[in-house]
Amino acid sequence: FGLFQAPYYAFSQTMMAELSPPGFDNMAIIDKTGNNWQGFPFLFALCTGASLVIWFGVDVTKGRRDAVRWANAQRGHPH
C-alpha cells in the first residue's frame, strides 16, 4: 500500500500545487465567506459525514464474510 499510495499522494499534491495560481489556494470557500478560517469547518464537516457513513453504514462483519466467500469462489472451493 505504502509503496504505491505515498507516491500517488505526493504526485497529486504536487499537481494541485503546480496548477493552482499562486496565492489563490482555497479560493472557492474564501470567496463565498470572505474568511480564510471557514475552510476548516467545511473540511471537518466533510470528514465527519464520511466517518459517520463508514461507522454506521458499513457492516464490517458481513464484508469479511463476503470477502471470504468471494475468495473461496475464485479458488474453486465451495465455502
C-alpha atoms as an extended CHARMM CRD file, in Angstrom:
* protein
*
        79  EXT
         1         1  PHE       CA              0.0000000000        0.0000000000        0.0000000000  PROA      1               0.0000000000
         2         2  GLY       CA              2.6850000000        2.4840000000        1.0410000000  PROA      2               0.0000000000
         3         3  LEU       CA              4.8180000000        1.6710000000       -1.9690000000  PROA      3               0.0000000000
         4         4  PHE       CA              2.1540000000        2.9620000000       -4.3720000000  PROA      4               0.0000000000
         5         5  GLN       CA             -0.1090000000        5.2020000000       -2.2750000000  PROA      5               0.0000000000
         6         6  ALA       CA              2.5860000000        7.5610000000       -0.9950000000  PROA      6               0.0000000000
         7         7  PRO       CA              3.9750000000        8.4020000000       -4.4670000000  PROA      7               0.0000000000
         8         8  TYR       CA              0.4370000000        8.8670000000       -5.8210000000  PROA      8               0.0000000000
         9         9  TYR       CA             -0.4720000000       11.1940000000       -2.9620000000  PROA      9               0.0000000000
        10        10  ALA       CA              2.7420000000       13.1580000000       -3.4110000000  PROA      10              0.0000000000
        11        11  PHE       CA              2.1600000000       13.4120000000       -7.1630000000  PROA      11              0.0000000000
        12        12  SER       CA             -1.4540000000       14.5550000000       -6.7890000000  PROA      12              0.0000000000
        13        13  GLN       CA             -0.4710000000       17.2090000000       -4.2390000000  PROA      13              0.0000000000
        14        14  THR       CA              2.3430000000       18.4050000000       -6.4910000000  PROA      14              0.0000000000
        15        15  MET       CA             -0.0080000000       18.6500000000       -9.4690000000  PROA      15              0.0000000000
        16        16  MET       CA             -2.5290000000       20.6610000000       -7.4140000000  PROA      16              0.0000000000
        17        17  ALA       CA              0.2710000000       22.9950000000       -6.3470000000  PROA      17              0.0000000000
        18        18  GLU       CA              1.5230000000       23.3150000000       -9.9230000000  PROA      18              0.0000000000
        19        19  LEU       CA             -1.9120000000       24.0690000000      -11.3580000000  PROA      19              0.0000000000
        20        20  SER       CA             -3.2080000000       26.4320000000       -8.6530000000  PROA      20              0.0000000000
        21        21  PRO       CA             -2.4110000000       30.0840000000       -9.2920000000  PROA      21              0.0000000000
        22        22  PRO       CA             -0.0120000000       31.3580000000       -6.5980000000  PROA      22              0.0000000000
        23        23  GLY       CA             -1.8780000000       32.9420000000       -3.7120000000  PROA      23              0.0000000000
        24        24  PHE       CA             -5.2880000000       31.6550000000       -4.8480000000  PROA      24              0.0000000000
        25        25  ASP       CA             -5.4770000000       28.3690000000       -2.9550000000  PROA      25              0.0000000000
        26        26  ASN       CA             -8.8640000000       27.6090000000       -1.3360000000  PROA      26              0.0000000000
        27        27  MET       CA            -10.4970000000       30.4610000000       -3.2350000000  PROA      27              0.0000000000
        28        28  ALA       CA            -13.9570000000       28.8140000000       -3.5080000000  PROA      28              0.0000000000
        29        29  ILE       CA            -14.5690000000       28.8710000000        0.2420000000  PROA      29              0.0000000000
        30        30  ILE       CA            -12.7720000000       32.1670000000        0.8170000000  PROA      30              0.0000000000
        31        31  ASP       CA            -14.6990000000       33.9310000000       -1.9720000000  PROA      31              0.0000000000
        32        32  LYS       CA            -18.0470000000       32.8080000000       -0.5180000000  PROA      32              0.0000000000
        33        33  THR       CA            -17.2820000000       33.7200000000        3.1010000000  PROA      33              0.0000000000
        34        34  GLY       CA            -14.5360000000       36.3320000000        2.9620000000  PROA      34              0.0000000000
        35        35  ASN       CA            -12.8120000000       34.4070000000        5.7500000000  PROA      35              0.0000000000
        36        36  ASN       CA             -9.7890000000       32.1050000000        5.4370000000  PROA      36              0.0000000000
        37        37  TRP       CA            -10.8090000000       30.1300000000        8.5430000000  PROA      37              0.0000000000
        38        38  GLN       CA            -14.1480000000       28.9490000000        7.0860000000  PROA      38              0.0000000000
        39        39  GLY       CA            -12.4280000000       26.2040000000        5.0770000000  PROA      39              0.0000000000
        40        40  PHE       CA            -11.5880000000       24.2580000000        8.2340000000  PROA      40              0.0000000000
        41        41  PRO       CA            -15.1650000000       23.7310000000        9.4840000000  PROA      41              0.0000000000
        42        42  PHE       CA            -16.1970000000       22.7360000000        5.9570000000  PROA      42              0.0000000000
        43        43  LEU       CA            -13.4710000000       20.0790000000        5.7690000000  PROA      43              0.0000000000
        44        44  PHE       CA            -14.2190000000       18.9250000000        9.3160000000  PROA      44              0.0000000000
        45        45  ALA       CA            -17.8990000000       18.5050000000        8.4360000000  PROA      45              0.0000000000
        46        46  LEU       CA            -16.9890000000       16.6400000000        5.2540000000  PROA      46              0.0000000000
        47        47  CYS       CA            -14.7090000000       14.2310000000        7.1430000000  PROA      47              0.0000000000
        48        48  THR       CA            -17.2630000000       13.7980000000        9.9460000000  PROA      48              0.0000000000
        49        49  GLY       CA            -20.0010000000       12.9700000000        7.4410000000  PROA      49              0.0000000000
        50        50  ALA       CA            -17.8080000000       10.4220000000        5.6970000000  PROA      50              0.0000000000
        51        51  SER       CA            -16.8470000000        8.8750000000        9.0300000000  PROA      51              0.0000000000
        52        52  LEU       CA            -20.4890000000        8.5410000000       10.0710000000  PROA      52              0.0000000000
        53        53  VAL       CA            -21.3450000000        6.8060000000        6.8110000000  PROA      53              0.0000000000
        54        54  ILE       CA            -18.4480000000        4.3880000000        7.2990000000  PROA      54              0.0000000000
        55        55  TRP       CA            -19.1070000000        3.7640000000       11.0210000000  PROA      55              0.0000000000
        56        56  PHE       CA            -22.8620000000        3.2690000000       10.7470000000  PROA      56              0.0000000000
        57        57  GLY       CA            -23.3550000000        2.3130000000        7.0990000000  PROA      57              0.0000000000
        58        58  VAL       CA            -20.6930000000       -0.3520000000        6.5920000000  PROA      58              0.0000000000
        59        59  ASP       CA            -21.2530000000       -3.8230000000        8.0110000000  PROA      59              0.0000000000
        60        60  VAL       CA            -17.6700000000       -4.9780000000        8.5800000000  PROA      60              0.0000000000
        61        61  THR       CA            -18.6700000000       -8.4840000000        9.6930000000  PROA      61              0.0000000000
        62        62  LYS       CA            -20.7440000000       -9.0290000000        6.5540000000  PROA      62              0.0000000000
        63        63  GLY       CA            -17.9470000000       -7.5530000000        4.4670000000  PROA      63              0.0000000000
        64        64  ARG       CA            -15.4370000000      -10.0140000000        5.8920000000  PROA      64              0.0000000000
        65        65  ARG       CA            -17.7930000000      -12.9290000000        5.2570000000  PROA      65              0.0000000000
        66        66  ASP       CA            -18.4500000000      -11.7520000000        1.7040000000  PROA      66              0.0000000000
        67        67  ALA       CA            -14.7100000000      -11.3760000000        1.0800000000  PROA      67              0.0000000000
        68        68  VAL       CA            -14.0110000000      -14.9220000000        2.2840000000  PROA      68              0.0000000000
        69        69  ARG       CA            -16.9190000000      -16.2700000000        0.2270000000  PROA      69              0.0000000000
        70        70  TRP       CA            -15.6760000000      -14.4460000000       -2.8740000000  PROA      70              0.0000000000
        71        71  ALA       CA            -12.0700000000      -15.6200000000       -2.3520000000  PROA      71              0.0000000000
        72        72  ASN       CA            -13.2180000000      -19.2190000000       -1.9400000000  PROA      72              0.0000000000
        73        73  ALA       CA            -15.3300000000      -18.9730000000       -5.0890000000  PROA      73              0.0000000000
        74        74  GLN       CA            -12.3110000000      -17.6610000000       -7.0000000000  PROA      74              0.0000000000
        75        75  ARG       CA            -10.2410000000      -20.5910000000       -5.7870000000  PROA      75              0.0000000000
        76        76  GLY       CA            -12.9890000000      -23.0700000000       -6.6300000000  PROA      76              0.0000000000
        77        77  HSD       CA            -13.7820000000      -24.0200000000       -3.0060000000  PROA      77              0.0000000000
        78        78  PRO       CA            -17.4470000000      -24.4000000000       -2.0220000000  PROA      78              0.0000000000
        79        79  HSD       CA            -17.3220000000      -22.3560000000        1.2620000000  PROA      79              0.0000000000
